[in-house]
Amino acid sequence: MAGAGEPYRHLPYFYSDLFELGYEAVGELEASLTTHADWEKPFEKGVVYYLRQDRVCGVLLWNVWDKIPKARELISASQPFQPDSVRQVLGL
């Protein structure tokens, strides 16, 4: 970014608190992508994975905290999405 011969690969994230609920999101999250939801408590605590060509390209952490670095790892991985393996990566 400042003259080095390396690509800039940092994925920024967005977060917000909504009363007693909150979320963190990283990567590409758009309605046209395939999603897979993994709820611990439906619509109160869980993770939504956004998929393109069977790979994770975005992660929404709903009331799940301190997992952004792991979510970035999932997005940069080249393996196809498998629900059991992504839970292990996130440590859920």
C-alpha positions in Angstrom: 0.0 0.0 0.0 2.9 2.3 0.7 5.3 1.1 -2.0 5.9 -2.5 -0.8 5.6 -5.2 -3.4 2.9 -7.0 -1.4 -0.9 -6.9 -1.9 -3.1 -5.4 0.7 -5.3 -8.2 2.1 -6.7 -6.9 5.4 -10.5 -7.4 5.6 -12.2 -4.6 7.6 -15.2 -5.4 9.8 -18.3 -3.7 10.9 -20.1 -3.9 14.2 -23.1 -2.5 16.0 -25.1 -2.9 19.1 -28.9 -2.9 19.0 -30.2 -2.7 22.6 -29.4 -6.1 24.1 -28.3 -7.5 20.7 -25.1 -6.9 18.8 -23.2 -8.1 15.8 -19.9 -8.1 14.0 -19.6 -8.7 10.3 -16.6 -9.3 8.0 -16.2 -9.9 4.3 -18.9 -9.8 1.7 -22.5 -9.9 3.0 -25.1 -9.4 0.4 -28.6 -10.8 -0.2 -27.7 -12.5 -3.6 -25.2 -14.8 -2.0 -26.1 -18.3 -0.6 -26.2 -18.3 3.2 -25.9 -21.0 5.8 -27.1 -20.1 9.3 -25.8 -21.9 12.4 -27.9 -20.7 15.4 -27.1 -21.6 19.0 -30.4 -19.8 20.0 -32.5 -19.0 16.9 -32.2 -15.3 15.9 -30.5 -14.4 19.2 -27.0 -16.0 19.0 -25.4 -17.6 16.1 -23.3 -17.3 12.9 -24.5 -16.7 9.3 -22.0 -17.7 6.6 -22.2 -16.1 3.1 -21.0 -18.4 0.3 -19.8 -17.9 -3.2 -19.0 -21.0 -5.3 -19.2 -23.1 -2.1 -16.6 -21.0 -0.3 -17.1 -18.6 2.7 -16.8 -15.0 1.5 -18.5 -13.3 4.5 -19.4 -14.0 8.1 -22.0 -12.4 10.3 -21.5 -13.0 14.0 -24.8 -12.4 15.8 -24.2 -12.0 19.6 -20.9 -14.1 19.1 -17.9 -12.1 20.2 -14.1 -12.1 19.6 -14.2 -14.3 16.6 -13.3 -11.8 13.8 -9.7 -13.1 13.4 -11.0 -16.7 13.0 -13.8 -15.5 10.6 -11.0 -13.8 8.5 -9.2 -17.1 8.4 -12.3 -18.9 7.0 -12.7 -16.3 4.3 -9.1 -16.6 3.2 -9.2 -20.4 3.2 -9.4 -22.2 -0.1 -11.4 -25.2 1.0 -15.1 -25.7 0.3 -17.7 -24.9 3.0 -18.4 -27.7 5.4 -20.6 -26.8 8.4 -18.7 -29.0 10.9 -15.3 -27.7 9.9 -16.2 -24.0 10.1 -17.6 -24.5 13.6 -14.2 -25.9 14.6 -12.3 -23.0 13.1 -14.5 -20.5 14.9 -14.2 -22.5 18.1 -18.0 -22.9 18.6 
